[in-house]
Every structure is written in structure tokens, then in C-alpha cells.
């Protein structure tokens, strides 16, 4: 009997040392042996202590294994994406940084008068760093290596997005004015913007608030001078601008857009203004229209009206801009201009629209993935008048025919034929130049 008991106790001891058998079944067996007297009180206490110790050790080992397994399968704290540009983002969304840019290479051949030299150029070569920090703070720094020094700084600002659908921005950025100016040069339909860009508000250092909703936007800001302005004894100029847009229809393939922009500029110590425009080309560097420096200008005020639509593969937009110039001596001046354009995607894409401006094109089928990319035909008429009172800046009308090919969302090739129908007044009175120009673009 003693031998059987000893062997039973040895077997129970070995069982309690094995995690696979440590559990309620072992405890039940020990309780039964203790109850029928096979196991003494002392032996019962020792077996129960060993069982508890074994179970605790097994639980600790399991926790260690589970922890190591969780760490092995845990996703990284930072995600990296190379879709278009380089984007780095923390998993919690607290920080995000994106590196992007664009390179536009142009070639142009000119005909008619005045004589303009054929040639090539890198129109833009920009890099930007844009992102978010601590959830609600944004930033962007963009530099164009084609320009020199401070003039190469394009966007350079901080923003706060902690309010619903409201952004507050401080730094250097575009005044809120004109649909074609608010649409990035990457996404405008033609190689150059229409003739009324003579009245572009440009970029200034300032602060602006923008409310953005699906069917409307509202922006307003106060601005100082440009980043390239030089200091001196005279005060810098300052300005204010606002733009409101309304899109009663706004979905993926159908858009109706209406907009109104107001822009005021006080000239400060410069006390002058100048408006000029090239013939929708840039390589030759000739201003076909030019008021020259208008002296004793106290301020000027611009008003712009916008209309646009997207109906499937068809799109159209038009703007009218007027500029009133107030002089301290001589009569006040009024200049104006307008354009209308239309485009059609032969491959069925639709022009993208968001927050009161147009964005990039995503082909239905990329080249290299079994498709031919997106193909678009476009036509534009534009006019601008810089003649008034004693100012003979010239008036011109222009017709532009364009063909765009988007092999992928990041690549674009453009061909434009520009015909200046008539130049009335100014240094090139009666001249009718024509331009054929090409562009290759990589934007990421």
C-alpha cells in the first residue's frame, strides 16, 4: 500500500510539472485522493502548492509569448507611400509630410510680327514640402529653382485647421482672386493662362481665412508686399482680397460653378502701377501689351466674375475682370479683359473640381497598364484692353487651340497654337504674331 501511494504521488508531482496537464482536472484528482485518505494533509498541501506554482509559471510564459507575437505582427508606427509623391504619415494621424513638385519643359516657334526668337526653356522647376503636425497645424514650403533668390519662394505658410471646414493661413501665398489663377499651373487647360492674367493678384505675405464646403467657398485676407520686395524709406504697399464661389451642382461628372472675386491694392511708397501681358507664351519674353509705369497711382481695385461647368467629358469656363486705377494726378483709369474656353475629353474623363478650383486629371486607363491615357481637345478666346485716357498699353484678342495628353496622372504633354488676331495700340500696334508651343510636364 505504501509503495502504491509513493508511486501515485510521484506521478502527480510529474503531472503538476507539465503545463499541459496543469488545470482543474489535476486539482479535482488531488481533492479526491485527499478525501479518501490516499494523500495525507501534508502531501495535499505540497501538491497544491506545486500545482499553483506550475500554473502561475505557465501563465507567465504564455504572456511572454503573446507579447512577443504581438510585437512581431504590430504594424510600423510610420506609413510610407510613393503614389505620385513621397508621403510619410504616422499611424495616429498626428504628423504627416509630403514631398512633391513639378517640372515643365517648353519649346516654342513664332510667326508673324513682331519677330520673336524660337527657343526652349524650363518654365517651372518646383519642389515643395507640405504636411500636418499635431493634428491641426499645417505647413507648406515651395520653391521654384527657375527664379533667383527670394523670388523663387512661392508658397511659404503655416495654417490652422482645428475648426470644422475653416482654415486660417499666415505666410506667403496667392491672394484669393480669379478661377484661372487659383487653379494650379499644373492643371490649367492650356500651357499659359489667358490674356486677362495681366490682372492677376499674385502672391503676397499676409493672413487669410477660408471656409470650404461642398457647394460653396468663402475666402478673405489682408496682405502686405511680396517676398522679393526691397525695403527702404518708403512704406510698402498693402492689400485686401476676397473670393466667394457657389457650386449648386457638384459631383464627380457634373459641376456648375459661379464665383466673384474682389481685390484692393494700395501702392504705398512706390506710388505707381504697371500692367502687362505676353501673347499667351513665355519663352520669347516679349510683352505684347504694356501700360508702362503709371505714375502717381494711389490704389487700384479689381473685380472678377467667374462661371464654369463640367458635363461629363465636356467642360467650359469664362471670366471677366475689370481694374480701376485711382491716380493722384490725371484722370482715373479703367482696364478690363475676359476669356471663354471649352474642352472635351475624347477618352471620356471628366475635369476634377474641388473647393472652388480645378484639379488634376486621372486617366481611365494609364499607358503601361493597357490604356492610352486621357486625350483632350480645347479651344479658348481671350481679350484684354489696356488703353484708357493717356495710357496706351494696347488691346489684343487671341484664339488658342490646344491638345492635351495625360499618359498617367503624373505626366502630361501639351501642344498649343496661339493666334493673336489683332493688336490695337501700344508698342506693337497692328502686329499679329502666332505661336506654336509644346510642353512636357512631370508633376508629383
C-alpha positions as CSV (number, residue, x, y, z in Angstrom):
1,X,0.0,0.0,0.0
2,X,2.8,2.4,0.9
3,X,4.6,1.6,-2.4
4,X,1.4,2.3,-4.4
5,X,0.9,5.6,-2.6
6,X,4.5,6.7,-3.2
7,X,4.2,5.9,-6.9
8,X,0.9,7.8,-7.2
9,X,2.4,10.9,-5.5
10,X,5.4,10.8,-7.9
11,X,3.0,10.6,-10.8
12,X,1.0,13.6,-9.6
13,X,4.2,15.5,-9.0
14,X,5.3,15.0,-12.5
15,X,1.9,15.9,-13.8
16,X,1.9,19.2,-12.0
17,X,5.2,20.0,-13.6
18,X,3.7,19.7,-17.0
19,X,1.7,22.8,-18.1
20,X,-0.4,20.7,-20.5
21,X,-2.0,18.9,-17.5
22,X,-2.0,21.7,-15.0
23,X,-5.6,22.8,-14.5
24,X,-8.9,22.0,-12.9
25,X,-8.7,18.3,-13.8
26,X,-5.5,17.8,-11.7
27,X,-6.9,19.8,-8.8
28,X,-10.1,17.6,-8.9
29,X,-8.0,14.4,-8.8
30,X,-5.9,15.6,-5.8
31,X,-9.0,16.6,-3.9
32,X,-10.4,13.1,-4.5
33,X,-7.2,11.4,-3.3
34,X,-7.1,13.6,-0.2
35,X,-10.7,12.9,0.6
36,X,-10.4,9.1,0.5
37,X,-7.2,9.3,2.6
38,X,-4.8,8.2,-0.1
39,X,-3.0,11.6,0.2
40,X,-2.1,12.9,3.6
41,X,-2.7,16.5,4.7
42,X,1.0,17.4,4.3
43,X,1.2,15.7,0.9
44,X,-2.0,17.6,-0.2
45,X,-0.6,20.9,0.8
46,X,2.7,20.2,-1.1
47,X,0.9,19.1,-4.2
48,X,-1.5,22.1,-4.2
49,X,1.5,24.4,-3.8
50,X,3.3,22.8,-6.7
51,X,0.2,22.9,-8.8
52,X,-0.4,26.7,-8.1
53,X,3.3,27.4,-8.8
54,X,3.2,25.5,-12.1
55,X,0.0,27.3,-13.2
56,X,1.5,30.7,-12.4
57,X,4.7,29.9,-14.3
58,X,2.7,28.6,-17.3
59,X,0.6,31.8,-17.3
60,X,3.8,34.0,-17.2
61,X,5.4,32.1,-20.1
62,X,2.2,32.4,-22.1
63,X,2.1,36.2,-21.5
64,X,5.7,36.5,-22.7
65,X,4.9,34.5,-25.9
66,X,1.8,36.6,-26.6
67,X,3.7,39.8,-26.1
68,X,6.5,38.8,-28.5
69,X,3.9,37.6,-31.0
70,X,2.0,40.9,-30.7
71,X,5.3,42.9,-31.3
72,X,6.1,40.7,-34.3
73,X,2.8,41.4,-36.0
74,X,2.4,45.0,-34.9
75,X,2.3,47.5,-37.8
76,X,5.0,50.1,-38.0
77,X,4.4,53.5,-36.4
78,X,5.0,55.3,-39.7
79,X,3.5,54.5,-43.1
80,X,5.3,55.5,-46.3
81,X,3.5,56.0,-49.7
82,X,5.0,56.7,-53.1
83,X,1.8,57.1,-55.0
84,X,2.7,60.2,-57.1
85,X,4.9,61.8,-54.5
86,X,6.7,60.7,-51.3
87,X,4.3,60.8,-48.3
88,X,5.2,59.8,-44.7
89,X,2.4,59.6,-42.1
90,X,2.2,58.4,-38.5
91,X,-0.4,55.8,-37.8
92,X,-2.2,58.0,-35.3
93,X,-2.5,60.8,-37.9
94,X,-0.6,63.3,-35.7
95,X,2.1,64.0,-38.2
96,X,2.2,63.9,-42.0
97,X,4.7,65.1,-44.6
98,X,4.6,65.1,-48.3
99,X,7.4,65.9,-50.8
100,X,6.2,66.9,-54.3
101,X,7.0,69.1,-57.2
102,X,6.7,69.8,-60.9
103,X,9.0,70.2,-63.9
104,X,7.7,71.9,-67.1
105,X,9.8,71.9,-70.2
106,X,8.6,74.2,-73.1
107,X,9.5,74.7,-76.7
108,X,8.0,77.4,-79.0
109,X,8.2,78.6,-82.6
110,X,6.9,82.1,-83.5
111,X,5.5,83.5,-86.7
112,X,4.3,86.9,-87.9
113,X,5.3,90.2,-86.4
114,X,6.9,91.3,-84.1
115,X,9.9,89.0,-84.5
116,X,10.3,86.7,-81.5
117,X,13.1,84.2,-81.2
118,X,12.2,80.5,-81.3
119,X,13.6,78.5,-78.4
120,X,13.2,76.3,-75.4
121,X,13.1,76.8,-71.6
122,X,12.4,75.1,-68.3
123,X,9.2,77.0,-67.5
124,X,8.9,75.8,-63.9
125,X,11.1,73.5,-61.7
126,X,9.5,73.4,-58.2
127,X,9.8,71.3,-55.1
128,X,7.5,71.6,-52.1
129,X,7.3,70.2,-48.6
130,X,3.7,70.1,-47.2
131,X,2.2,68.4,-44.2
132,X,0.5,68.4,-40.9
133,X,1.7,68.4,-37.3
134,X,-0.1,67.9,-34.0
135,X,-3.3,67.1,-36.0
136,X,-4.4,70.7,-36.7
137,X,-1.3,72.6,-37.8
138,X,-0.4,72.6,-41.4
139,X,2.6,74.0,-43.4
140,X,3.9,74.3,-46.9
141,X,7.2,75.5,-48.4
142,X,7.5,75.6,-52.2
143,X,10.5,76.9,-54.2
144,X,10.9,77.4,-57.9
145,X,14.5,76.9,-59.0
146,X,13.9,78.7,-62.2
147,X,13.8,82.0,-60.3
148,X,16.6,83.6,-58.3
149,X,16.8,84.3,-54.6
150,X,13.7,85.3,-52.7
151,X,11.6,85.5,-55.9
152,X,11.9,81.7,-56.1
153,X,9.8,81.3,-52.9
154,X,6.2,80.6,-53.9
155,X,4.1,79.2,-51.1
156,X,5.6,79.5,-47.6
157,X,3.0,79.4,-44.9
158,X,1.6,77.9,-41.7
159,X,-2.1,77.0,-41.4
160,X,-4.5,76.1,-38.6
161,X,-7.3,73.6,-39.4
162,X,-8.8,73.0,-35.9
163,X,-12.2,74.4,-36.9
164,X,-14.7,72.5,-39.0
165,X,-14.3,73.4,-42.7
166,X,-12.3,76.5,-41.8
167,X,-8.6,77.1,-42.5
168,X,-6.6,80.1,-41.2
169,X,-3.3,80.7,-43.1
170,X,-0.4,83.0,-42.5
171,X,2.7,83.5,-44.7
172,X,3.2,83.9,-48.4
173,X,0.5,82.6,-50.8
174,X,-1.8,83.6,-53.5
175,X,-4.4,86.3,-53.0
176,X,-7.9,84.8,-53.4
177,X,-8.8,86.1,-56.9
178,X,-9.6,84.6,-60.3
179,X,-10.5,81.0,-61.2
180,X,-7.7,80.5,-63.6
181,X,-5.2,81.9,-61.1
182,X,-6.4,79.8,-58.2
183,X,-6.1,76.7,-60.4
184,X,-2.5,75.5,-60.3
185,X,-0.3,75.8,-63.4
186,X,-0.2,72.0,-63.3
187,X,-3.9,71.8,-64.0
188,X,-4.8,74.8,-66.3
189,X,-6.1,73.6,-69.6
190,X,-3.5,75.4,-71.8
191,X,0.2,76.0,-71.4
192,X,-0.3,79.6,-70.3
193,X,-3.2,81.4,-68.7
194,X,-5.4,83.7,-70.8
195,X,-4.7,87.3,-71.6
196,X,-6.6,88.7,-68.5
197,X,-3.9,87.2,-66.3
198,X,-2.5,90.7,-66.8
199,X,-4.7,91.5,-63.8
200,X,-3.5,88.6,-61.7
201,X,-3.3,89.4,-58.0
202,X,-0.2,87.2,-57.4
203,X,1.3,86.1,-54.1
204,X,1.8,88.3,-51.0
205,X,2.7,87.9,-47.4
206,X,-0.5,88.0,-45.4
207,X,-3.1,86.2,-43.3
208,X,-6.3,84.7,-44.7
209,X,-9.3,82.7,-43.6
210,X,-11.0,80.2,-45.9
211,X,-14.3,78.4,-45.4
212,X,-14.7,75.4,-47.7
213,X,-17.8,73.3,-48.2
214,X,-19.0,71.0,-51.0
215,X,-21.2,73.6,-52.6
216,X,-19.5,76.9,-51.6
217,X,-16.3,78.5,-50.5
218,X,-15.5,81.9,-49.0
219,X,-12.0,83.4,-48.5
220,X,-10.8,86.7,-47.3
221,X,-7.5,88.1,-46.3
222,X,-5.2,91.1,-45.6
223,X,-1.8,91.3,-47.4
224,X,1.5,93.1,-47.3
225,X,4.0,93.1,-50.1
226,X,5.8,90.3,-52.0
227,X,8.7,88.3,-50.6
228,X,11.0,89.8,-53.2
229,X,10.1,93.5,-52.4
230,X,13.0,95.5,-51.2
231,X,12.8,97.6,-48.1
232,X,13.6,101.3,-47.9
233,X,12.5,104.6,-46.5
234,X,9.0,104.4,-48.1
235,X,6.2,102.3,-46.8
236,X,5.4,99.0,-48.5
237,X,2.1,98.6,-50.3
238,X,-0.8,96.6,-48.7
239,X,-3.9,95.0,-50.0
240,X,-7.1,93.0,-49.2
241,X,-8.8,90.3,-51.2
242,X,-11.9,88.1,-51.0
243,X,-13.4,85.5,-53.2
244,X,-16.7,83.6,-53.0
245,X,-17.8,80.6,-55.0
246,X,-21.0,78.7,-55.3
247,X,-21.5,75.3,-57.0
248,X,-25.2,74.4,-56.8
249,X,-24.3,71.2,-58.8
250,X,-21.1,69.5,-57.7
251,X,-20.5,65.8,-58.2
252,X,-17.9,63.7,-59.9
253,X,-19.0,64.3,-63.5
254,X,-21.3,67.3,-63.3
255,X,-20.4,70.8,-62.0
256,X,-21.9,74.3,-62.2
257,X,-19.6,77.0,-60.7
258,X,-20.2,80.7,-60.1
259,X,-17.6,82.9,-58.5
260,X,-16.9,86.6,-57.6
261,X,-13.5,88.0,-56.6
262,X,-12.6,91.4,-55.2
263,X,-9.0,92.7,-54.8
264,X,-7.8,96.0,-53.5
265,X,-4.2,97.2,-53.5
266,X,-2.7,100.4,-52.0
267,X,0.6,101.1,-53.7
268,X,2.4,102.6,-50.6
269,X,5.7,104.5,-51.3
270,X,6.0,103.0,-54.8
271,X,3.2,105.3,-55.9
272,X,2.9,103.6,-59.2
273,X,1.4,100.6,-61.0
274,X,2.1,98.6,-64.2
275,X,0.0,96.1,-66.2
276,X,1.5,94.0,-69.0
277,X,0.9,90.7,-70.8
278,X,2.8,88.4,-73.1
279,X,0.9,86.7,-76.0
280,X,0.0,83.6,-74.0
281,X,3.6,82.4,-74.3
282,X,6.7,82.8,-72.2
283,X,9.8,81.8,-74.0
284,X,10.3,85.0,-76.1
285,X,9.7,87.2,-73.1
286,X,8.0,90.0,-75.1
287,X,5.1,91.9,-73.6
288,X,2.8,92.4,-76.5
289,X,0.7,94.7,-74.2
290,X,2.2,97.0,-71.6
291,X,1.0,100.2,-69.9
292,X,4.5,101.0,-68.7
293,X,4.9,102.5,-65.3
294,X,1.8,104.5,-64.4
295,X,2.9,107.3,-62.1
296,X,1.1,108.8,-59.1
297,X,-1.1,105.8,-58.5
298,X,-2.7,105.8,-55.1
299,X,-4.5,102.5,-55.3
300,X,-6.3,100.1,-57.7
301,X,-9.3,97.8,-57.4
302,X,-10.1,94.6,-59.3
303,X,-13.4,92.8,-59.7
304,X,-13.6,89.4,-61.3
305,X,-16.7,87.3,-62.2
306,X,-16.4,83.6,-62.9
307,X,-18.6,80.9,-64.5
308,X,-17.7,77.3,-65.2
309,X,-19.3,73.9,-65.9
310,X,-18.4,70.3,-66.2
311,X,-20.8,67.9,-68.0
312,X,-19.1,64.5,-68.3
313,X,-16.2,64.8,-70.7
314,X,-17.2,68.4,-71.6
315,X,-16.0,71.4,-69.6
316,X,-16.2,75.2,-70.1
317,X,-15.2,78.3,-68.1
318,X,-15.2,82.0,-68.6
319,X,-14.1,85.1,-66.6
320,X,-14.5,88.8,-66.8
321,X,-12.0,91.1,-64.9
322,X,-12.0,94.8,-64.6
323,X,-9.4,97.0,-62.9
324,X,-10.0,100.6,-61.8
325,X,-6.9,102.7,-61.1
326,X,-7.0,105.8,-59.0
327,X,-4.4,108.5,-59.6
328,X,-3.4,111.5,-57.6
329,X,-2.9,113.5,-60.8
330,X,-4.6,112.8,-64.1
331,X,-7.9,111.0,-64.7
332,X,-8.6,107.7,-63.1
333,X,-8.2,104.6,-65.4
334,X,-10.3,101.6,-66.2
335,X,-8.9,98.4,-67.9
336,X,-10.7,95.1,-68.5
337,X,-10.5,91.7,-70.1
338,X,-12.2,88.4,-70.5
339,X,-11.9,84.9,-71.8
340,X,-14.0,81.9,-72.6
341,X,-12.8,78.4,-73.1
342,X,-14.1,74.8,-73.7
343,X,-12.6,71.4,-73.6
344,X,-13.6,67.9,-74.4
345,X,-12.0,64.6,-73.3
346,X,-12.0,62.2,-76.3
347,X,-11.4,59.3,-73.9
348,X,-14.3,60.1,-71.6
349,X,-12.7,61.6,-68.5
350,X,-14.1,64.5,-66.5
351,X,-12.3,67.5,-65.2
352,X,-11.9,67.4,-61.5
353,X,-13.3,70.2,-59.3
354,X,-13.0,70.8,-55.6
355,X,-13.1,73.8,-53.3
356,X,-13.8,76.3,-56.0
357,X,-11.0,75.4,-58.4
358,X,-10.0,72.7,-60.8
359,X,-7.6,69.8,-60.1
360,X,-5.6,67.1,-62.0
361,X,-6.8,64.6,-64.4
362,X,-6.8,60.8,-63.7
363,X,-6.9,58.8,-66.9
364,X,-9.4,55.9,-67.1
365,X,-6.6,53.6,-68.3
366,X,-2.9,54.6,-67.9
367,X,-0.3,54.0,-70.6
368,X,1.7,50.9,-69.5
369,X,-1.4,49.4,-68.0
370,X,-3.2,48.5,-71.2
371,X,-4.6,52.0,-71.9
372,X,-3.9,55.1,-74.0
373,X,-4.2,57.7,-71.2
374,X,-6.5,60.7,-71.4
375,X,-6.8,62.9,-74.5
376,X,-8.4,66.3,-74.5
377,X,-9.1,68.9,-77.2
378,X,-9.6,72.6,-76.1
379,X,-10.4,76.0,-77.6
380,X,-10.1,79.4,-76.0
381,X,-10.8,83.0,-76.9
382,X,-9.4,85.8,-74.8
383,X,-9.1,89.6,-74.9
384,X,-7.7,92.4,-72.8
385,X,-7.8,96.2,-73.1
386,X,-5.0,98.3,-71.5
387,X,-6.0,101.5,-73.3
388,X,-7.6,104.4,-71.4
389,X,-7.2,108.1,-71.3
390,X,-3.5,109.0,-71.7
391,X,-2.4,105.3,-71.2
392,X,-1.7,103.4,-74.5
393,X,-1.0,99.9,-73.3
394,X,-2.6,98.2,-76.2
395,X,-5.6,96.0,-76.8
396,X,-5.4,92.4,-78.1
397,X,-7.6,89.4,-79.0
398,X,-6.3,85.9,-79.0
399,X,-7.5,82.5,-80.2
400,X,-5.8,79.3,-78.8
401,X,-6.3,75.7,-79.9
402,X,-4.9,73.0,-77.6
403,X,-4.3,69.3,-77.4
404,X,-3.5,67.6,-74.1
405,X,-2.4,64.0,-73.5
406,X,-2.2,62.6,-70.0
407,X,-0.4,59.1,-70.2
408,X,-0.7,58.8,-66.4
409,X,-1.9,61.1,-63.5
410,X,1.7,62.5,-63.1
411,X,2.6,63.0,-66.8
412,X,1.2,65.5,-69.3
413,X,2.1,66.6,-72.8
414,X,0.5,69.7,-74.4
415,X,0.5,71.3,-77.8
416,X,-0.9,74.8,-78.3
417,X,-1.4,77.0,-81.3
418,X,-1.9,80.7,-80.4
419,X,-3.1,83.3,-82.9
420,X,-3.2,86.9,-81.8
421,X,-6.0,88.2,-84.1
422,X,-5.3,91.9,-83.6
423,X,-3.2,94.3,-81.6
424,X,-4.7,97.8,-81.3
425,X,-2.4,100.5,-79.8
426,X,0.7,100.2,-77.7
427,X,4.2,99.5,-78.9
428,X,3.1,96.7,-81.2
429,X,0.1,98.3,-82.8
430,X,-1.2,96.4,-85.8
431,X,1.1,93.3,-85.2
432,X,-0.4,89.8,-85.4
433,X,2.0,87.2,-84.0
434,X,1.3,83.5,-83.9
435,X,2.8,80.8,-81.6
436,X,3.2,77.1,-81.8
437,X,4.4,75.7,-78.5
438,X,4.9,72.3,-76.8
439,X,5.1,71.3,-73.1
440,X,6.2,68.2,-71.3
441,X,5.2,68.1,-67.6
442,X,6.0,65.8,-64.7
443,X,4.1,66.7,-61.6
444,X,4.2,64.6,-58.4
